[in-house]
Amino acid sequence: MVNIFSVAFYNLENLFDSEHNKFTLDKDFTPDGVFQWDQDRYHHKIQNLSKVISNIGLKQSKLPPVFLGVCEVENKICLEDLINTEKLKTFDYDFVHYDSPDERGIDVACLYQKKYFELIYSDTYTLLLTDNDNNRDYTRDILLISGKLFNEQVYIIINHWPSRNNGIKTSDDKRIKAAKLVREIVTDIYNENENPYIIIMGDFNDNPTNKSIKNHLMNPDFYNPMLDLEEKKKGSVLYHGKWYMFDQIIMNKALLDSGSSKFNFKSAEIFDASFIKQKTGKRKGRPKRTFIGKYHQGGFSDHFPVLAYFHKRF
């Protein structure tokens, strides 16, 4: 009997296979590329990620996440290899993945345990952006999943918004456009279903208090538990010595209603187990990533996963 379960999100940090795709900028992650990304390094990464995923949520649940959104994954091959690892295959995960127009070929996707989640449909939404020269700026699609979670229909929107590479001020508009696109998706959901359960998750490259989230994504019907974590100076990723709460799980308030909902939100947290942290040195406490510069340290990701626990009431 499953009484408490989790849903989660994890930025997998450059989960590329070792084969070159001529349609994307992935040469760095090939055997002859900058990172000398061969089959050994790839499989080591897959095993590491499977160890993380298999441990997410076990603090309060008997299972790893029944639903896991991910980003920075290159293709279906990577996801197939991941769900077929020894640590994950026992949970009978399946996945949804679409190739997006991102120049590097990194996409959003999801894993779900077929025993608890039944996929109804999925769709992608393309974020149309332009650069300063009015040329197309290709980025990740937004993924919408609809399915039955413990026989209750839910809608889950998975995101990986444009980065801050050129500075927060110059890139703000891109993430605001992403937020507006998500709001359009949410509006469509409400037109389809008057009382839906909606979860929005992803790496937003913004904090809960940044204007893309606070002013353009959130509305009175939504609740962001990651705001409390940000206020406590916690974060899922560390940059220049500062923690950022970029990875978030947001939900509509129907999932807070313990009276009518068949499952309701219990708590949210960052999964920062000691085995995925740097143990020593100036990076102590940070996520142990795959590379430091060009040095392969064989870690996990530069992000911690985030998760939300729900209580099943039936």
N, C-alpha and C positions, 0 to 999 in steps of 0.2 A: 504494500500500500504506500503510495507516494502522497504525503501530506504537505510537504514543503518542496518546492522545486525552484530552479533558477533559470533565468535567461541572461545571456552575457554578450559582450562585444570585445573583440581582440584585434588590434592592429598587428599583423603577423610580420611586419618589417621585411619587405623584399623577399617574399616567398616565390622565387623563380626556380624553374627547373634549369638544367644545365645546357639545354638545346637553344640555339639561336633562332629567333623568329624574325624573319626578314621584314616583317611589317611593323615591328616595334623597336624601340631603343633599348634593347636588353643585352647588348654585347658585353657590358661590364660583368654580367652574371653568366659567363660561359667559361670553359676551361682555359681559353686563351685571353680572357678579358682581365680587366684591372683586378678583380677579386679572385681570379683563378677558381671559378665556381665549377667544380667538378662533381661527379656523382657522389663521392664520399662526403663532401661538404654539404651537398644537398640533402642526402639521407640523414646526416647528423642533425641538420636543422629540422627535418620532418619529425625525427624521434624526439627532439627537444620540445617541439610545439605540442606533440601528442601528450607528453608528460604534463605540460602545463594544463592543457584542456581537460585532461582526465582528472585533475585535482581541483578545478574551479568549482566552487559551490559546496564542497564537501563539509565545510564548517557547519552548515545547517541542514544540508540535504544529503540523502544517501546516493545521489546521482550527480554526475557532471551536468552541465547545462542541457536542458531539453531542447533549447534553441540557442544557437551561437552565431551572431553576425561577425563577419571578418572583413578586413580590407588588406590591400597590398599583396594580393595573390595573383599569380600570372595566368593560370589556366586550370582547366578541369583535371589535368594530369596531377597537378599538385594536390588538389582536393581529394582525388581518388587515393593517392598514396597516403595522405594524412588519415583518412577515415579507415584505411585498411591496416594501420599500424596495430601492433599487439595490444597497446593500451586503449585503443578506441574501438576496435572492431567488435568487441563484445557488446557495445551499446547500440550497434546497428544504426549508425548515422547514415543519412543521405545528404545531398547538398543541392543547392541551386546556384548556378553561375552563368553569367553572360559576359562575353567579351565586350569591353567598353572602348571608346575612342581615345582613352588616355595614351599619350605618346609613348610612355614607358611600358605600356601593356599591363599595368597593375589595376586590378578590379576589386569591387566589393562582391561578397558572396555570403552564403549562410550554410550552416550545418544544422541538421535537426534529427532528433531521435524518432524514428518512424513509429515506435510503439506509443508515443505520446503526442506527436504532431502529425496531422494529415494535411499535406499540401493540397490546396484547392487551385490556386493560380499564382503566377508571378509575372511581373512586368518591369521594364526599365524606363527611366525618364532621363533624357539627355539634357545636360546643363549647357546651354549655348553661351559661350563667353568669347570675347575678343581681346586682343592685346592692345598696346598703345598705338600700334600701326594699323589697327582695325582688321588684323588677321585673326582667323579662328584660333582660340586658345583651347586646346583639347584637354579634357579632364574626365574624371570618373562619372559614370552614370549613377543615378540614384535607383535603388532596387526596392520594389514593393513586393512583399510576400503576403498572401492571404491563405489562411489555413485554419484547421480546427485543432486547437490546443486543449487536450483533455475534453474533446467534443464541443468546445466553445469556439466560435469563430473569432479570430483575431487578425489584425492587420499590423504588419511590422515593416517599417521603412528604414532601410539601411543606407548609411551615408559615409562618404569620405570626401569632405569638402576641400576646396583649393587651399594650398599651403600658404604660409607667410614668408615664403622664400625671398620675396622682394620687399619685405617689411609689412607690418600690420596695416599701415595707413594706405599704402598703394594696393593692397590686396583685399581690403575690407569689402569693396563693392562686389567682388566675386562671391564671397561667402554670404553676403546679403541676398544676392540673386539666388543662391542655393537655398537659403531659408525661405524665400518667397515661392520657389518651386515646390518645396516640401509642403508649404501651406496650401498650395493649389491641389496637391495630392490629397491632403487631409480633407479639403472641401469636397473633392470627388467622393471620398469615402463616406462622408456624412450624407451626401446626396444619395448614395447607394444604401446606406444603413443608418437609421436614425439614432441607434444606440450602440455604436461600435466599441470594441476594445482596440485601442491603438497604442503601439509602442514605437517610438522613434529612437534609433540608436546609431552610433557611429563615432568616427574621429572627425570632429567638426573643425579642428584647427582654431577653435575659439573656446573661451571659457563660458560658463553659464551667464556671467555678468557682461560679456561683450555684446555689442548691439545686434549682431546677426542673430544671436540666440534670444537675448532678452527682449528686443524690440520687434523682431521680424519673424521669429519662429514661434515663440510662446504666445498663448492666448489664455483667457480665463479658464478654459476647460482643460489646460495641461498643467502637469506638475513635474518639476525637475529635481529629483532627490540629490543630484550631483552639486546643486547649489550649496547645500549644507557642507559637503566635503570641501568645496572651494573656499568657503568662509573659514574653515578650519586649517587653511593653508596646505591642504593635501592635493595631490595631483597624480595623473596617470603617466606623465612624461616630464622629464627634467631637461631644461634648456638654459644654458648659461647660468647655472646655479639656482634656477627658480623653477618651482613646480607649477605645472599647468594642468587644468582639468579638461583636457581636450576630448577625452573619450567619455561619452555620456549615454545614459539610458533615460529617456523621457517618456512619460505615459499620460494618457488622458485620465480624467478623474473618475471615470467609470471603474477603473481598476483600483481605486481607493475605497470604493463603497463596499464595506463589509456586509451590508445588509442585503443587497440584491445581486452582487457579483458572485459567481461560483468560484472565483479565485480572486484574491486581492493582494495588493502590494504589502510587503512586510518590511523590507529594508533594502538598502543598496550599499555597496562597498567596492573598494579597489582590491583586486586580488594581488597581493604583494608578498607572497610566500618567500621565505628566506632563500630557497633554492634558485629563484629567478633574479636575485639581487647580486650586485657586485659585493664581494665579501670584504675586500680590503682596498687600501689606497685612496687616492683623491676622489674616486668614483664610488666609494662605498655607499651602499644604500640605493644606488640607481638601478634601473632595470639592466640586467646583463645582456647586452646586445650581441649580435653576430659578429660584427666588426667594430674595431676602434680604428678609424682611418682605413688603411688597407690591411691592418693586422687582423687576422682571423682568430678570435678568441672563442668561437664556437658557442656563443650564448643563445638567447631565445629571441628577444625583440627589444627595441628601444622604448616600448610602451608596456605598461602593466594592463592586463585585462580589467574590465569593470563588469559588475553583475548586479542583478536585482533579484531578490528572493520574493516568491509569492506563496501564499497559503492557499491550498486547495480545500474548498469547503464542502466537498461532496465525495 
